[in-house]
Amino acid sequence: MKKVIVWVVAIVVMIVVVIGCIHWYNSSVNNVIENPNNDINSGDIEINSGEENKKEEALFTLENYPKVDASLAIHPLVDSIAADFLGVNESELDFEYTKTRTSEVYRNLIDGKVDVIFAAEISKEDEEYARQKGVELKIIPATSSAFVFIVNTENPVENLTFEQIQKIYTGEITNWKDVGGKSGDIIAYQRPTGSGSQTAMLSLVMKDKEIMTPPLTQIEQEMGGLIDAIAEYDNSKYALGYSYFYYVNTMYKKDTIKMISVDGVMPTIETIKNGTYPIYTNAFIVTRANEENENVDKWVDAVLSERGSKIIEDAGYVPDQKKEGINTEYALITDDDKKVILMENIKLFNKEPISEQENRSDGFHWIDYTYDDIEVRAMFDERDIDQYVNKIITTSPNYKTPRNIKVGDSLLKLQEVYSEHLEKSSNNSKKSLYIFDNEDEPGFYRIFFELENDIITKITIENGIDG
């Protein structure tokens, strides 16, 4: 009898447990249906549509993914691109990139060891190397960046002007007290010739000024070594160096270094995007132009697409974009980042001319302004009140186009950067003439590049001319 009672009790308990489980399950399901955004039991059960974590379709397999190399500061970005395009996690990647100078990255491409590179600006030495090898390069701006200057946090200097930086690196300024700091000899570090940052320093900062030859102890072979020298070594509080914004801000961040402002503007993501930081540069996608490779073309198009731009932004870089305020190709940009834009009001160009000549002809009224390094023709409007830039001429390397081409650049660089709509004009003189005429731009504007011995000697931008 006792055994029967025990069995009955056990069966009743089991029935109660089963009914309880069914009731709990139904309550949980109803709760999810009625409150789909609520968690159940403090988040133990989570329901979502999967849309937020949905990955885009893979574009490549490991077998057809192009062989890519990159400058050191761009390694993290090319890994992010590869992971997205292959549909894998970055931890699954096992790619090797050049860990030394940008020059080696370019030479790997020129020598055919890799299919495509993502790199800083090409040096003149590597341009010449490509020419000797008979390799034509296609160079496409892909990201925007700031070229930054760094000091130790113990250094009280927070800002240098562009001119002060030039004078420090020509050897004209040698003591920190001359730029608002405490007395002490400035230890101005440099990188080796052929490195990406040294090429940028020469083209973006020094321009036509000769950089001083430093002691060997002030040439750092690696970018990380330069930052370490400013962050940790003896006399580091007297040191000055340069690098790229992303490398300093993310890849090789040190608590004992700080970026300084240039001309009062700090390098930040925002000042890079809006173009107010004065030393603006790019990273470039580069391929061999005289070779066809379907997978390389597909990779380049994908990086330059909206999907690629999102990868670039998510990785902490800035996709290439025109500076705010430059709404046309037809402009020259001064050293201090002032814009001389075709068809803009002449009042935007705040420089005192050396001379001016007023002219009237066939109903037109204009003034030719001559400055020390540029000529500007300003046409009057129909009411003879406002003047608008109609023509810009310069033979000085102190100006650049919005695509960073200036007097002194080579024909090779011009052809690479202005590959679209660039034509050679027939000219019987020793000088050759190339015309950039962008059919996509409204109006009738052209840029003329005059060259001698394959070097740009004169840039002219005009509106409303023929031939």
C-alpha positions in Angstrom: 0.0 0.0 0.0 2.8 2.4 0.9 4.5 1.7 -2.5 1.3 2.5 -4.3 1.0 5.9 -2.5 4.7 6.7 -3.3 4.1 6.0 -7.0 0.9 8.1 -7.1 2.7 11.0 -5.4 5.6 10.7 -7.9 3.3 10.7 -10.9 1.4 13.7 -9.6 4.7 15.6 -9.1 5.8 14.8 -12.6 2.5 16.0 -14.1 2.8 19.3 -12.1 6.3 19.8 -13.3 5.4 19.2 -17.0 2.4 21.5 -16.8 4.6 24.2 -15.1 7.1 24.0 -17.9 4.5 24.3 -20.6 3.0 27.3 -18.8 6.4 29.0 -18.5 7.2 28.3 -22.2 3.8 29.8 -23.4 4.3 32.8 -21.2 7.8 33.4 -22.5 6.7 33.1 -26.2 3.7 35.5 -25.6 6.1 38.0 -23.9 8.4 37.9 -26.9 5.5 38.4 -29.3 3.9 41.2 -27.3 7.2 42.9 -26.4 9.8 41.9 -29.1 12.4 44.4 -27.8 12.3 43.2 -24.2 14.7 40.6 -22.8 13.5 37.5 -21.0 14.8 36.6 -17.6 17.3 39.4 -17.3 18.7 38.9 -20.8 19.1 35.1 -20.8 17.1 34.9 -24.0 17.7 37.3 -26.8 15.7 37.5 -30.0 16.8 39.7 -33.0 16.2 39.8 -36.6 19.9 39.4 -37.5 19.8 42.6 -39.6 22.2 44.5 -37.4 24.9 41.8 -37.6 24.3 40.9 -41.2 27.5 40.9 -43.2 27.7 42.0 -46.8 28.4 39.3 -49.3 32.1 38.3 -49.7 33.6 39.7 -52.9 36.7 37.5 -53.1 38.1 34.2 -52.1 41.6 33.6 -50.8 42.4 32.2 -54.3 41.5 35.3 -56.3 42.2 38.1 -53.7 44.9 40.4 -55.1 48.3 40.5 -53.5 48.3 43.8 -51.6 51.1 45.7 -49.9 50.9 48.9 -47.9 52.8 51.6 -46.0 53.2 51.0 -42.3 50.5 53.5 -41.2 48.0 51.8 -43.5 48.5 48.2 -42.4 45.4 48.1 -40.1 43.2 49.5 -42.9 44.2 47.0 -45.5 43.5 44.2 -43.0 40.0 45.7 -42.4 39.4 45.8 -46.1 40.6 42.2 -46.6 38.4 40.9 -43.8 35.3 42.6 -45.2 35.9 41.6 -48.8 36.7 38.0 -47.9 33.9 37.7 -45.3 36.2 36.6 -42.5 37.4 38.0 -39.2 40.6 39.9 -39.1 42.0 37.3 -36.7 41.8 34.7 -39.5 44.0 36.8 -41.8 47.7 35.9 -42.3 48.9 38.5 -44.8 52.5 39.9 -44.7 53.1 43.6 -45.5 56.3 45.6 -45.9 57.3 46.8 -42.5 60.0 49.3 -43.5 59.9 52.3 -45.9 57.2 53.3 -48.3 59.9 53.2 -51.0 60.0 49.4 -50.7 56.3 49.2 -51.0 56.4 51.1 -54.3 59.3 49.0 -55.6 57.5 45.8 -54.8 54.7 47.0 -57.1 57.0 48.2 -59.8 58.9 44.9 -59.8 55.7 42.9 -60.0 56.0 41.3 -56.6 52.5 42.6 -55.6 49.4 43.5 -57.6 48.3 46.7 -55.8 49.5 48.9 -53.0 47.9 51.4 -50.6 50.7 53.9 -49.8 51.8 57.4 -49.0 52.9 59.8 -51.7 55.5 58.4 -54.1 59.0 59.9 -53.9 61.0 61.3 -56.8 63.5 58.5 -56.5 60.7 55.9 -56.9 59.2 57.8 -59.8 62.5 57.6 -61.5 62.8 53.9 -60.7 59.4 53.3 -62.3 60.5 55.3 -65.4 63.7 53.2 -65.7 61.8 50.0 -65.5 59.3 51.2 -68.1 56.4 50.8 -65.7 53.5 53.3 -65.8 51.7 53.7 -62.4 48.1 54.6 -61.9 47.8 56.6 -58.6 44.4 57.2 -57.1 43.8 59.3 -53.9 41.8 57.1 -51.5 42.1 58.5 -47.9 42.7 61.9 -46.5 45.1 62.5 -43.6 46.9 65.2 -41.7 50.7 65.4 -41.6 51.4 66.2 -38.0 54.2 67.5 -35.7 54.8 66.0 -32.3 56.7 67.0 -29.2 57.1 65.6 -25.7 54.4 66.4 -23.2 57.0 68.2 -21.0 57.5 70.7 -23.8 55.2 73.8 -23.2 54.9 74.6 -26.9 51.4 73.9 -28.1 51.6 75.6 -31.6 54.0 76.3 -34.4 53.4 78.4 -37.5 54.0 76.8 -40.9 56.9 79.3 -41.4 58.4 78.4 -38.0 58.4 74.7 -38.9 60.2 75.5 -42.2 62.8 77.6 -40.4 63.4 75.0 -37.8 64.1 72.4 -40.5 66.3 74.7 -42.6 68.3 75.4 -39.5 67.3 79.1 -39.2 65.5 78.6 -35.8 67.5 76.4 -33.4 66.2 77.2 -29.9 62.8 76.6 -28.4 62.7 80.0 -26.8 62.5 81.6 -30.3 59.1 79.9 -30.8 57.6 80.5 -27.3 59.2 77.6 -25.4 61.8 77.3 -22.7 65.5 77.8 -23.7 67.0 74.6 -25.2 68.4 73.4 -28.5 65.7 72.0 -30.8 66.4 68.4 -31.7 64.7 68.2 -35.0 64.3 64.5 -36.0 63.9 63.3 -39.6 63.2 60.1 -41.5 65.4 58.6 -44.2 65.0 59.5 -47.9 62.4 57.3 -49.5 60.3 56.9 -46.4 56.7 58.1 -46.8 56.9 60.6 -44.1 60.1 62.1 -45.4 58.7 62.4 -48.9 55.6 64.2 -47.4 57.9 66.4 -45.3 59.8 67.6 -48.4 56.8 68.1 -50.7 54.1 69.3 -48.2 56.2 71.4 -45.8 59.7 72.2 -47.1 58.5 72.7 -50.8 61.2 74.8 -52.5 63.3 75.2 -49.3 66.3 72.9 -48.6 66.0 70.8 -45.5 69.1 70.7 -43.3 71.3 67.7 -43.1 70.8 66.3 -39.6 73.3 64.3 -37.5 72.9 60.6 -38.0 71.6 60.3 -34.4 68.6 62.4 -35.5 67.6 60.2 -38.4 65.2 57.5 -37.3 64.9 54.5 -39.6 61.5 53.5 -38.4 58.5 55.7 -37.7 58.0 54.1 -34.3 61.6 54.9 -33.5 61.1 58.5 -34.1 58.1 58.6 -31.8 60.1 56.7 -29.1 62.9 59.2 -29.4 60.5 62.0 -28.6 58.6 60.1 -25.9 61.3 58.4 -23.9 64.9 59.2 -24.7 67.3 61.6 -23.0 66.6 65.3 -23.9 63.3 64.2 -25.4 61.6 67.3 -24.1 63.7 69.3 -26.6 62.7 67.0 -29.5 60.5 67.7 -32.5 59.3 65.1 -35.1 56.6 64.4 -37.7 54.3 61.6 -38.7 50.8 60.9 -39.9 47.7 61.6 -37.8 46.4 58.0 -37.7 49.8 56.5 -36.8 50.3 58.9 -33.8 46.7 58.9 -32.7 45.9 55.2 -32.9 48.7 52.8 -34.1 51.6 54.1 -31.9 50.0 56.2 -29.3 52.2 57.3 -26.4 51.2 59.1 -23.2 54.3 61.2 -23.2 53.9 62.7 -26.7 51.4 65.3 -28.0 50.5 66.6 -31.4 50.8 70.4 -31.7 48.6 72.7 -33.7 49.9 74.4 -36.9 48.9 78.0 -37.6 46.5 77.6 -34.6 44.6 74.5 -35.9 44.9 71.2 -34.2 44.9 68.0 -36.3 41.6 66.1 -35.6 39.2 64.0 -37.6 37.0 67.1 -37.9 39.7 69.4 -39.1 40.9 66.8 -41.6 37.4 66.4 -43.0 36.7 70.1 -43.3 40.2 70.9 -44.6 41.0 73.5 -42.0 44.2 71.8 -40.8 46.8 73.3 -43.1 49.0 70.2 -43.9 46.7 67.9 -45.7 47.8 64.8 -47.5 46.5 61.6 -49.0 47.1 57.9 -49.0 46.9 56.4 -52.5 45.8 53.2 -54.2 48.5 52.5 -56.8 48.5 49.9 -59.6 50.5 49.2 -62.7 48.6 51.1 -65.4 50.0 49.0 -68.4 48.6 45.7 -67.0 45.1 44.3 -67.0 44.0 42.4 -63.9 40.3 41.8 -63.4 40.6 41.1 -59.7 42.7 44.3 -59.1 40.2 46.4 -60.9 37.4 44.8 -58.9 39.3 45.5 -55.6 40.0 49.1 -56.5 36.4 49.8 -57.4 35.2 48.2 -54.2 37.6 50.3 -52.0 36.4 53.5 -53.7 32.7 52.5 -53.4 30.3 53.4 -50.5 31.1 50.0 -49.0 34.8 50.8 -49.1 34.3 54.3 -47.6 32.4 52.8 -44.7 35.3 50.4 -44.0 37.7 53.3 -44.1 35.7 55.3 -41.7 35.0 52.3 -39.4 38.7 51.7 -39.2 39.3 55.2 -38.0 40.6 56.7 -41.3 39.1 59.5 -43.4 37.9 58.7 -47.0 39.3 61.1 -49.6 37.1 64.1 -50.1 37.5 67.6 -51.5 38.2 70.3 -48.9 35.2 72.2 -47.7 34.9 75.4 -49.8 36.5 74.0 -52.9 33.5 73.2 -55.0 35.4 72.9 -58.3 38.5 71.5 -59.8 39.5 74.9 -61.1 41.4 76.5 -58.2 44.8 77.0 -56.8 45.5 76.7 -53.1 48.1 78.8 -51.4 50.7 77.7 -48.8 48.5 79.1 -46.0 45.5 77.2 -47.4 43.8 80.2 -49.0 41.9 79.4 -52.1 42.0 81.2 -55.4 38.9 79.7 -57.1 37.8 80.3 -60.6 34.6 82.4 -60.8 34.7 83.2 -57.0 34.7 86.8 -55.9 38.1 88.4 -56.1 37.7 89.8 -52.6 38.3 86.3 -51.2 41.9 86.7 -52.3 43.4 88.9 -49.6 46.8 89.8 -50.9 48.2 93.1 -51.9 49.2 93.2 -55.6 52.5 94.5 -56.9 50.6 96.1 -59.8 47.2 96.1 -61.4 46.1 97.0 -65.0 42.5 97.9 -65.8 41.3 97.0 -69.3 38.1 97.4 -71.4 37.5 95.7 -74.8 34.4 94.7 -76.8 32.1 95.4 -73.9 34.3 93.5 -71.3 35.8 95.1 -68.3 38.6 93.5 -66.3 41.7 94.1 -64.1 44.9 92.1 -64.2 46.4 91.8 -60.8 50.1 90.9 -60.5 51.5 89.5 -57.3 55.0 88.2 -56.5 54.1 84.6 -57.4 50.7 84.6 -59.2 48.7 86.6 -61.7 44.9 86.9 -61.4 42.5 88.3 -64.0 39.3 89.6 -62.5 36.3 90.3 -64.7 33.6 92.7 -63.6 30.0 91.6 -63.6 27.4 93.2 -65.8 26.8 96.0 -63.3 30.6 96.7 -63.0 30.4 96.2 -59.2 31.7 92.8 -58.3 34.8 91.2 -59.7 35.2 87.5 -60.4 38.3 85.5 -61.0 38.5 84.6 -64.7 42.1 83.5 -65.0 44.9 82.4 -62.7 48.5 81.9 -63.7 51.5 80.8 -61.6 55.0 79.7 -62.2 55.6 79.2 -58.5 55.6 75.9 -56.5 53.9 77.8 -53.7 50.5 76.9 -55.1 48.8 73.6 -55.8 45.6 72.4 -57.5 43.0 70.6 -55.5 44.6 67.4 -56.6 47.9 68.5 -55.1 49.7 69.1 -58.4 52.2 72.1 -58.5 55.0 73.6 -60.5 58.0 71.4 -60.3 56.0 68.1 -60.4 56.8 65.6 -63.1 54.8 64.7 -66.2 54.4 61.2 -64.8 52.8 62.5 -61.7 50.5 64.8 -63.7 49.4 61.9 -65.9 48.7 59.7 -63.0 46.7 62.2 -61.0 44.8 63.8 -63.9 44.4 60.6 -65.9 40.9 61.5 -66.8 40.3 64.2 -69.5 44.0 65.1 -69.8 45.1 65.8 -73.4 48.3 66.9 -75.0 48.0 70.1 -77.1 50.0 70.5 -80.3 52.8 72.9 -79.6 55.9 73.5 -81.8 58.0 75.1 -79.0 60.3 73.3 -76.7 57.7 73.4 -74.1 54.8 70.9 -74.2 51.2 71.7 -73.1 48.7 69.5 -71.4 45.1 70.5 -70.9 42.7 69.2 -68.2 39.1 69.7 -69.4 36.6 67.9 -67.1 33.4 67.4 -69.1 31.5 66.6 -65.9 32.0 70.2 -64.5 29.4 72.8 -65.5 30.8 75.7 -67.5 33.7 76.0 -69.8 36.9 75.8 -67.6 40.3 74.4 -68.3 43.6 73.9 -66.6 46.8 74.3 -68.7 50.0 72.6 -67.6 53.1 73.9 -69.4 56.1 71.6 -69.2 59.8 71.7 -70.1 61.8 68.5 -70.1 58.8 66.7 -68.6 58.6 69.1 -65.6 55.7 71.5 -65.0 56.9 75.1 -65.3 53.6 76.9 -65.4 49.9 76.4 -64.5 47.1 78.4 -66.0 43.4 78.1 -65.2 41.0 79.9 -67.4 37.3 80.3 -68.1 35.7 80.8 -71.5 38.6 80.3 -73.9 39.1 78.1 -76.9 42.0 75.9 -77.8 
